[in-house]
Amino acid sequence: MAGEPTSSPDGSKKVPVLLLKTKSSPTDAYEELFSAPRAGFHFEPAFVPVLQHCFVEESLSRLSQLLREKRINRGANNEYGGLIFTSQRAVEAFAKVVGEGQGRDESWPHLQDVPIYSVGPATTRALRAIPQSPPLRIFGEHTGTGDVLAQYILEHYGEWYRDRPTKPPLLFLVGEQRRDIIPKTLTDPALPANTLIGVDEMIVYGTGVMISFPRDFENILSSTSDEPRRWVVVFSPTGCDSMLRGLGFVLDEKTGRATRGSNQRNARIATIGPTTRDYLIKTFMLEPDVCAAKPSPEGVWEAITQFDHATDR
């Protein structure tokens, strides 16, 4: 976490942006973007990790078996015809399995002839780092959200297996908490039978709130308490209750509604996308100040700067 916000080159105070996520390694795109003065805006990013993840070893063993036995392929005897990824943690689980099997043979992990679907640039970058010769064939980076990716898969996967009246199912590597928009869209009974795509979800990681998060969040809020403006960027529904309590909201035990408390702190709330925004609205009846149009550093930056520009008029 960062300490006291510093001043920008022109002498103005930088606006704290509290990123409720673990800092990516070796570099973090959010840090790079928000650290650089741009279009007259000066921010000071600070990371407050919220989530802790653990891999589901039983699932990783099953995935390893599928890869070893070459059950994910384009052939008529395949068990799956491709893979779907919508989170970097799922990619990390996949990378762990691939890494442990490295050196088996030159074609490992045997996915040369199947499509790998990825929801956005961050997930795609992580997938491209996984070694295979030739490289994994990754599609969908431009989609940005699960519902758009699902529509893209219907068309792209349908064309990939156009010679198959019944499309082979896709394997979707997921966490314990996920939206069901992709499986619902691909298996919608209203679709023609020859366009339906089966989806098997494999839970490869679990998620929980870090025990240290309430304390860490309190510390960074205290160290930036004198700032006239600051932003909190929320990346996941997990930990939202702790975040709101840290900001001074009172949560009704029966309804969950968040109301301003006597120790309310000044902070604007931004969400990475509609899933987290809708969770805040439905669970706590609280609408964030902004929601990124695209779940990316640029999307978050644009949402925040557009809001600040409008309110500064």
C-alpha positions as CSV (number, residue, x, y, z in Angstrom):
1,M,0.0,0.0,0.0
2,A,1.1,3.6,-0.6
3,G,1.4,6.1,2.2
4,E,0.6,9.8,2.1
5,P,-0.4,11.0,-1.3
6,T,2.4,13.1,-2.9
7,S,2.2,16.3,-5.0
8,S,2.2,16.3,-8.8
9,P,4.8,18.2,-10.8
10,D,2.7,21.3,-11.0
11,G,2.3,21.4,-7.2
12,S,-1.3,20.1,-6.9
13,K,-2.1,17.3,-4.7
14,K,-2.6,13.9,-6.3
15,V,-6.0,12.3,-5.8
16,P,-5.8,9.0,-3.9
17,V,-7.2,6.0,-5.9
18,L,-7.6,3.0,-3.6
19,L,-7.5,-0.1,-5.7
20,L,-9.2,-3.0,-3.9
21,K,-7.0,-5.7,-5.5
22,T,-3.7,-7.5,-5.2
23,K,-1.0,-5.7,-7.2
24,S,-0.1,-7.7,-10.3
25,S,3.5,-8.8,-10.8
26,P,5.9,-8.0,-12.3
27,T,4.0,-4.9,-13.4
28,D,0.5,-3.7,-12.8
29,A,-1.4,-1.9,-15.6
30,Y,-3.5,0.1,-13.1
31,E,-0.5,1.4,-11.3
32,E,1.2,2.3,-14.6
33,L,-1.9,4.2,-15.9
34,F,-2.9,6.0,-12.6
35,S,0.7,6.9,-11.7
36,A,1.2,9.0,-14.8
37,P,-0.2,12.5,-15.1
38,R,-2.6,12.6,-18.0
39,A,-5.0,15.1,-19.5
40,G,-4.6,17.3,-16.4
41,F,-5.4,14.6,-13.9
42,H,-3.0,13.4,-11.2
43,F,-3.7,10.3,-9.2
44,E,-1.9,8.4,-6.5
45,P,-2.8,4.7,-6.7
46,A,-2.6,2.4,-3.7
47,F,-3.4,-1.3,-3.5
48,V,-5.5,-2.8,-0.8
49,P,-5.7,-6.6,-1.3
50,V,-9.2,-8.0,-0.6
51,L,-9.3,-11.6,-1.9
52,Q,-7.3,-14.7,-1.1
53,H,-7.5,-17.6,-3.4
54,C,-6.8,-21.3,-3.1
55,F,-6.7,-23.8,-5.9
56,V,-9.1,-26.8,-5.9
57,E,-6.6,-29.7,-6.2
58,E,-9.2,-32.3,-7.2
59,S,-10.2,-30.1,-10.2
60,L,-6.6,-29.5,-11.1
61,S,-5.9,-33.2,-11.1
62,R,-8.9,-33.8,-13.4
63,L,-7.8,-31.0,-15.7
64,S,-4.3,-32.5,-15.9
65,Q,-5.8,-35.9,-16.8
66,L,-7.9,-34.3,-19.6
67,L,-4.7,-32.7,-21.0
68,R,-2.6,-35.8,-20.7
69,E,-5.1,-38.0,-22.4
70,K,-5.7,-35.3,-25.1
71,R,-9.4,-35.2,-24.4
72,I,-9.7,-31.5,-25.4
73,N,-9.2,-31.6,-29.1
74,R,-11.0,-31.1,-32.5
75,G,-11.5,-34.8,-33.2
76,A,-14.8,-36.7,-33.2
77,N,-13.8,-38.6,-30.0
78,N,-13.1,-35.4,-28.0
79,E,-14.6,-34.7,-24.5
80,Y,-14.3,-31.0,-25.0
81,G,-13.8,-28.8,-28.1
82,G,-12.3,-25.8,-26.4
83,L,-11.8,-23.8,-23.2
84,I,-13.3,-20.6,-21.7
85,F,-11.5,-18.2,-19.3
86,T,-13.1,-15.1,-17.7
87,S,-10.7,-14.6,-14.8
88,Q,-6.9,-14.4,-14.3
89,R,-7.1,-16.7,-11.3
90,A,-8.5,-19.4,-13.5
91,V,-5.6,-18.8,-15.9
92,E,-3.2,-19.2,-13.0
93,A,-4.8,-22.5,-12.1
94,F,-4.5,-23.6,-15.7
95,A,-0.8,-22.4,-15.9
96,K,0.0,-24.4,-12.8
97,V,-1.3,-27.6,-14.4
98,V,0.6,-26.8,-17.6
99,G,3.7,-26.0,-15.8
100,E,3.7,-29.2,-13.8
101,G,3.4,-31.2,-17.0
102,Q,6.1,-29.3,-18.8
103,G,8.6,-31.6,-20.6
104,R,6.1,-34.5,-21.2
105,D,6.4,-34.0,-25.0
106,E,6.9,-31.2,-27.5
107,S,3.1,-30.7,-28.1
108,W,2.1,-30.4,-24.4
109,P,-0.6,-29.3,-23.4
110,H,-2.1,-30.6,-26.7
111,L,-4.4,-27.7,-27.4
112,Q,-3.1,-26.8,-30.9
113,D,-6.3,-27.3,-32.7
114,V,-9.0,-25.9,-30.3
115,P,-10.2,-22.3,-29.6
116,I,-9.4,-20.8,-26.2
117,Y,-11.9,-18.0,-25.3
118,S,-10.8,-15.1,-23.2
119,V,-13.1,-12.3,-21.9
120,G,-10.6,-9.4,-22.0
121,P,-7.0,-8.1,-22.4
122,A,-5.8,-9.0,-18.9
123,T,-6.9,-12.6,-19.2
124,T,-5.6,-12.8,-22.7
125,R,-2.2,-11.5,-21.7
126,A,-2.0,-14.1,-19.0
127,L,-3.0,-16.9,-21.4
128,R,-0.4,-15.8,-24.0
129,A,2.3,-16.3,-21.4
130,I,1.5,-20.1,-21.2
131,P,3.9,-22.0,-23.4
132,Q,2.8,-24.2,-26.2
133,S,4.2,-24.8,-29.7
134,P,2.6,-23.4,-31.7
135,P,1.0,-20.9,-29.3
136,L,-2.5,-21.2,-27.9
137,R,-5.2,-19.9,-30.2
138,I,-6.9,-17.3,-28.2
139,F,-10.1,-15.5,-29.2
140,G,-12.5,-13.0,-27.6
141,E,-10.1,-10.4,-26.2
142,H,-12.2,-7.6,-27.6
143,T,-15.5,-8.6,-25.9
144,G,-14.9,-7.3,-22.4
145,T,-17.9,-8.9,-20.7
146,G,-19.3,-12.3,-20.3
147,D,-22.5,-11.7,-22.1
148,V,-20.7,-10.2,-25.1
149,L,-18.2,-13.1,-25.1
150,A,-21.1,-15.6,-25.0
151,Q,-22.6,-14.1,-28.2
152,Y,-19.2,-14.1,-29.8
153,I,-18.7,-17.8,-28.9
154,L,-22.0,-18.8,-30.5
155,E,-20.9,-17.4,-33.8
156,H,-17.2,-18.2,-33.7
157,Y,-17.5,-21.7,-32.2
158,G,-20.4,-22.5,-34.5
159,E,-18.2,-21.7,-37.5
160,W,-15.2,-23.6,-36.0
161,Y,-17.3,-26.8,-35.8
162,R,-19.6,-26.0,-38.7
163,D,-19.2,-29.6,-39.9
164,R,-20.6,-31.0,-36.6
165,P,-24.4,-30.9,-36.3
166,T,-23.9,-31.4,-32.5
167,K,-21.2,-29.1,-31.2
168,P,-18.7,-30.5,-28.7
169,P,-19.1,-29.0,-25.2
170,L,-16.7,-26.3,-23.9
171,L,-14.8,-26.6,-20.6
172,F,-15.2,-23.4,-18.5
173,L,-12.6,-23.0,-15.8
174,V,-14.2,-20.9,-13.0
175,G,-14.1,-19.8,-9.4
176,E,-16.6,-20.5,-6.7
177,Q,-18.3,-17.2,-7.3
178,R,-19.2,-16.5,-11.0
179,R,-22.0,-15.3,-13.2
180,D,-23.9,-17.9,-15.2
181,I,-24.5,-15.7,-18.2
182,I,-22.2,-17.7,-20.5
183,P,-23.6,-21.2,-19.8
184,K,-27.2,-19.8,-20.0
185,T,-26.6,-18.1,-23.3
186,L,-24.8,-21.1,-24.9
187,T,-27.4,-23.6,-23.8
188,D,-30.5,-21.4,-24.3
189,P,-33.4,-23.8,-25.3
190,A,-34.7,-21.1,-27.7
191,L,-31.6,-21.6,-29.9
192,P,-31.7,-24.0,-32.8
193,A,-30.4,-27.5,-31.9
194,N,-27.5,-27.3,-34.2
195,T,-26.2,-24.1,-32.6
196,L,-26.5,-25.1,-28.9
197,I,-23.2,-25.5,-27.1
198,G,-22.9,-27.5,-23.9
199,V,-20.8,-26.0,-21.2
200,D,-19.2,-27.8,-18.2
201,E,-18.0,-25.6,-15.4
202,M,-15.0,-26.8,-13.5
203,I,-14.3,-24.9,-10.2
204,V,-10.5,-24.5,-10.1
205,Y,-10.2,-22.0,-7.3
206,G,-12.0,-20.7,-4.2
207,T,-12.2,-17.1,-3.0
208,G,-12.5,-15.5,0.4
209,V,-11.9,-12.1,2.1
210,M,-8.4,-11.7,3.5
211,I,-8.5,-11.5,7.3
212,S,-6.2,-8.4,7.1
213,F,-8.4,-6.4,4.7
214,P,-10.5,-4.4,7.2
215,R,-7.4,-3.3,9.1
216,D,-5.4,-2.6,5.9
217,F,-8.4,-0.6,4.5
218,E,-8.7,1.4,7.7
219,N,-5.0,2.2,7.6
220,I,-5.1,3.6,4.1
221,L,-8.3,5.5,4.8
222,S,-6.8,7.1,7.9
223,S,-3.6,8.1,6.0
224,T,-5.6,9.8,3.3
225,S,-8.3,11.3,5.6
226,D,-7.2,14.9,5.0
227,E,-7.6,14.6,1.2
228,P,-10.6,16.5,-0.2
229,R,-11.2,13.8,-2.8
230,R,-10.4,10.1,-3.1
231,W,-11.7,7.1,-5.0
232,V,-12.2,3.5,-4.0
233,V,-12.2,1.1,-7.0
234,V,-14.1,-2.2,-6.3
235,F,-13.2,-5.2,-8.5
236,S,-15.4,-7.9,-7.0
237,P,-18.6,-8.5,-4.9
238,T,-16.4,-10.3,-2.4
239,G,-15.6,-8.0,0.5
240,C,-18.1,-5.3,-0.4
241,D,-19.7,-5.4,3.0
242,S,-16.3,-4.8,4.7
243,M,-15.5,-2.0,2.3
244,L,-18.8,-0.2,3.0
245,R,-18.4,-0.6,6.8
246,G,-14.9,0.8,6.4
247,L,-16.3,3.8,4.6
248,G,-18.7,4.4,7.5
249,F,-21.9,2.9,6.1
250,V,-24.3,1.1,8.4
251,L,-25.7,-2.1,7.0
252,D,-29.2,-3.1,8.0
253,E,-29.1,-6.6,9.5
254,K,-32.5,-7.6,7.9
255,T,-32.5,-5.8,4.5
256,G,-28.7,-5.3,3.9
257,R,-29.4,-1.7,3.0
258,A,-26.4,0.6,3.4
259,T,-27.1,4.0,5.0
260,R,-24.7,6.7,5.9
261,G,-23.4,6.5,9.4
262,S,-22.2,9.2,11.9
263,N,-18.5,8.4,10.9
264,Q,-19.1,8.6,7.2
265,R,-15.9,9.1,5.1
266,N,-15.5,11.1,2.0
267,A,-14.9,8.7,-0.9
268,R,-16.3,8.1,-4.3
269,I,-16.9,4.5,-5.3
270,A,-16.1,3.1,-8.8
271,T,-16.7,-0.5,-9.9
272,I,-14.8,-2.5,-12.5
273,G,-18.0,-3.4,-14.3
274,P,-21.7,-4.2,-14.2
275,T,-21.5,-7.4,-12.1
276,T,-20.0,-5.6,-9.0
277,R,-22.3,-2.5,-9.6
278,D,-25.4,-4.7,-9.7
279,Y,-24.3,-6.5,-6.6
280,L,-24.0,-3.3,-4.7
281,I,-27.4,-2.1,-5.9
282,K,-29.2,-5.4,-5.2
283,T,-27.5,-6.4,-2.0
284,F,-27.0,-3.0,-0.3
285,M,-29.3,-0.7,-2.3
286,L,-26.3,1.5,-3.0
287,E,-25.4,2.7,-6.5
288,P,-21.7,3.4,-7.0
289,D,-20.7,6.8,-8.3
290,V,-19.4,5.3,-11.6
291,C,-19.1,2.0,-13.3
292,A,-16.4,1.4,-15.9
293,A,-17.8,0.9,-19.4
294,K,-14.9,-1.6,-20.0
295,P,-13.3,-3.7,-17.3
296,S,-9.8,-2.4,-17.8
297,P,-7.5,0.2,-16.4
298,E,-8.4,2.6,-19.2
299,G,-12.1,2.0,-18.6
300,V,-11.8,2.8,-14.9
301,W,-9.6,5.8,-15.6
302,E,-12.2,7.2,-18.1
303,A,-15.1,6.6,-15.8
304,I,-13.4,8.4,-12.9
305,T,-12.0,11.3,-14.9
306,Q,-15.3,11.9,-16.7
307,F,-17.1,12.1,-13.3
308,D,-14.5,14.4,-11.8
309,H,-14.5,16.6,-14.9
310,A,-18.3,16.9,-14.7
311,T,-18.4,17.7,-11.0
312,D,-15.6,20.3,-11.3
313,R,-17.5,22.4,-13.7
